[in-house]
Amino acid sequence: MSRSVVAATLAVVALAVAVGAVAVAGGEDRGSAEGGRAGPVDEPNRRFFADGAQFAVECGFSHAARVDPIVWPGLTGRSHRHDFFGATAVSAHSTGADLVGSPTTCRVGADTAAYWAPSLVRDGEPVTPGGMTAYYRVAPGVEPTEVVAYPLGLAAIAGDATGAAPQPSGVVGFGCGRGGPVAATIPACDAGSPLQLRVTFPDCWDGEHLDSPDHRAHLAYSASDGCGGDHAVSLPRLTLVIHYPVTGDPAGLSLASGEPQTAHADFLNGWDERALRREVESCLRRSVVCTIPDSARAAT
């Protein structure tokens, strides 16, 4: 083979490698053979309060406990301390079916799902959250008419409690007040814009499993062209916004799970099935903004 042919061949190989690198860096591929992504294609936790189809539910703080029915089922005290919102009867043994029809702190009585996140602490003392807003939306690139309600008992986790790896862009972050940027560290917030933790969950499901051994493999984030591959079922994109009565210097603030980089949240679907399906069909599938929570109104 001549030197010119070898050079041409090497150039083609180099170009192919470069194109592949650009595709990965650009985030437009689905990221895995399973047809899902490790993170969303947009920045869902920057400004999301009034963009696109959605319905939202405000839920008060219920209680704190060292239980996690997803990661440590049946093992009370094995988990770090969590703040719970929504269903009030959550224990280490809870399943989605257990929660249906139970008491809830949510303003929508049919929302008896359980939402939880590691407790915020200052100098070792827990900070009682002011409440939580759950936003159910349609992710960019997802066809609204393809979105279906969560199956009863679906378990989901967003964020990394170990803090061992960087969080996918836009999944988890701390911010001040309504909208605005988020950061992996806890910012100093003005008196009129208290601290928030914002967490966005995956919105593509494998259509079969309510959970998986790592509590993640059954779900994935949608790509720029929606859901596909082994995660072809489009679900609502759930974002939790947890409100804390915290302003000023963030010194001494951390999480029960560790440093702020360990921020995460969990969701166990215990909604009344007919009510959730009605919300999805009336709001998301019709591309309608159904509810504007009081917390969003107050911040405008």
N, C-alpha and C positions, 0 to 999 in steps of 0.2 A: 504494500500500500504506500502511495507517495506521501511526501510530507504535506502537500496541499490538501489531500483527502483527509489525512489525520487531523490537520488543523481545523478543517471544516466540520468534521465529526465532533471534535471537542467543543467547538463553538455552539453547535446545536444542543449538546448535552448541557453546557453551561446555561444556555438560554432557557432550557426546560426547567433546570433547577431554580433559576431566578424567578420564572413565572410561578412555579409552585410556592416559593417563599412569599411572593407578593400575595398570592391567594390566601395563604394562611394568615399573614399579617393583616390583610384587609378584613378578615373575619367573615367573608361571604360564604365560605364553605360550611357544611354542617359539622365539621370538626371530628367526626368519627364514623365508623362503618355502621354504627347503630342508628344513624340518622338523627342525631341531636347535637346540641351545642352545650358547652360548659358555661356559657354566659349569654346574656341578651345582646342583640345587635345594636341596640340604642342605649341611651342613658336614662333608664326608667325612673331613677330616683332624683333627677334634677328638677324639672317642672312637669308635673303630671296631673295636677288637681282638676283640670277642666279640659283635657285634651282627649277627644274621641269618646266612643261609647263606654259607659261605665254605670255601675251602681255601687254604692258605698254604705257601710254599716259602722256606726260608732258603738264601741263597747267599753264599758268601764273596767277598771282594775278589779279583779276578782279576789285573788289571793296569791301568796308566794309559797312555794314548797320545793323540796329537793326530790322531785319526781320528774320522770320523762317517759310517758307511756309508749313513745316510739323507739327511742334508743335503748332505754333500760326498762322494758315492760316487766311489771311485777316486782321491781326492786326499789322499794321506797328507801330514800337516803343515799342511793348510789350516784345519783346525778348531782351536779352543782345546783344552786338555788335558781329557780325560774320564777318570773312573774307571769301569771295566767290571766287571760281575758276571755270573755265569752262564757262557755259552759262552766258552771261553778262546781260541779260534782266530779271534777277530774281527779283521778288517782293514778297510781302506777299501773293499775290493771285495766284502765279504760280502753274501750274500743269505740269506733264511731257509732255503732248501733246502741251502745250504752248511753250515749249522750243525747240521742234524739228525744225531744220532749222534756228534757231536763231543764232546771232553772238556768238562766243566762243573764249576763250583765249587758248584753247587746240590746239596742233600742228596737231592733227587729226581733220579735220574740221567736220567730222560726229559725233564727241563727243560733243554734245550740252547738256549733262547732267549737273546738278548743284551739286557741292561739296562745303561744308562749314564747318567751325570750329570756336570756340570762338577766338576772337582776342587775341594775345599775347600783354601784356602791360608791360612797365617798368616805375615804379614810376608814374603810372597813364597815361602815354603817349603811344598810340598804336605803335607797331612795325610792319612796313610793311613787309610781308613775301616775300621771294625771288621767290616763285612759289611752285608748288605741282606736285608730280608724282603719278599717279593712276596705281597700279599694279593689273591686273586681272589674277588670278592663279587657280590652282586646289588644294584643301586641301588634306592633307594626308588621306588615307582611302577612298577617293571618286574615283569612276570609271570615268576616263576622258570622255569616250563615253556617259556617262549619263548626263553630264553637258549641260544645255541649257541657252540661253541668257535671261537676265532680261526682264520681261514684261515691256512695256512702262508704265511709271507712278509709278513704284515701289518706295516706300519710305523706307529708312533704317536709323537707328541710331546705332552707336556703342560708348560705353562709357557711363558714368553717369554724367550728368551736375550738379546733386545735390551733388555729392561727399559723399553721405550718407553711401555708402557701398563700401568695397574694390572692385576694378575692377577685373574681371576674369583674370587669368594669361595670359599674352601675348596679350591682346586685345588692350590696350592703353599704351603708354610709351614715354618718352623723351629720345633721344640719341644724340650722336655726330657723324656726318659724316655718311659714308656708313656702314651699318651693325653694329655689336657690340651690347652690352647689352642695354636695355632700363630700365628706372626707373620711378616711380610715381612722383618723384621730378625732378626739372630741374637741370641738371648737369653743371659743368664748362667745357666748350668745348675749345679745342685748336684752334689756328687761322686757321689751315688747315682742321679742321673738325667741321664746324658750327653746331648749334643746329637744331634738327629735332623733329617733333612730328609724331609718327607712330600710325595709327589706323586701325584695321582690323575688317571688318564687317561680320555678319553671312552669311552662304552660303547655308542654307536649307530653302525652302519655302513651305508654305502650299498649293500652287497651285491654290489658289482662291483669296485671299485678297491682294490688293496693299498696304494697310496700316491696322492698327488696333488701337483701342482706346488708348493703351499705346505705340503705334508705335513700338512695339517689338514682340508681340505675333504671328504675321504672319511669323516670321523668327526665325531661330535657328542656332547654330553652329553645324557642322557635328561632329559625333562621330568617333571612330577609324574604324568603318565599314561603314562610309559614312552617308547618310541621310536616314531617315525612319520614321515610325509612321505617325503622322499628319503633318510632315514636310519632305515629301518624295521626293520633287523635288530638284535636285542638281543644284545650281547656281555657277557662278564664285565666288571665294573668293577674295573680293576687299580689298586691303590695300592702304591707303592714306599715303604718306610721304610728310609732309609739311616742307619746307625749310625756315629757318630764318637766317638773317645775324647777328647772335648773337654768340659771343664767350666770354670767360673769366668769371669773377665772375657773378653768376646768381642773386645776391642780387637785390631786387626790381622788379624781374620778377614775373608776375602772369597772369591770364587769365581774360577775360571779364566776364566769368562765376564764377570766384572765385579763390581759390587755385589751384595749378597744378593738384590735385586729381580730379578736375571737368572736366578734359580734355575729349573731345568727338568729334565726327564728324557726319555729315549728308550727305546723298546721295539721290538725286531725279533723277530717270532715265529719261533722255530726249534724249538719243542716237537715231540716225537714226536707225530704226529697222533692215533694211537689212544689214547695215554696221556692227552693233554689232553682229548679227547672223553670218555673214561671219567671223569675228574675232574669235568668239567662236568655230566655226566649223573647221576653218583652223589651229588654234593654240592650243586651249585647248583640243578639242576632239581628235586631232591627236598627243597630247603630244609633242608639238613643242615649243621652245623658239623663239618667233617671233620678239621681239624688245628688244634692250638694250638701255635704255634712256641715253641721253648725261650726265645727272647727275651721273649715275652709271659709265660711262666710265671715267669721269673726276676724280673719286675717286679711281680708280684702280691704 
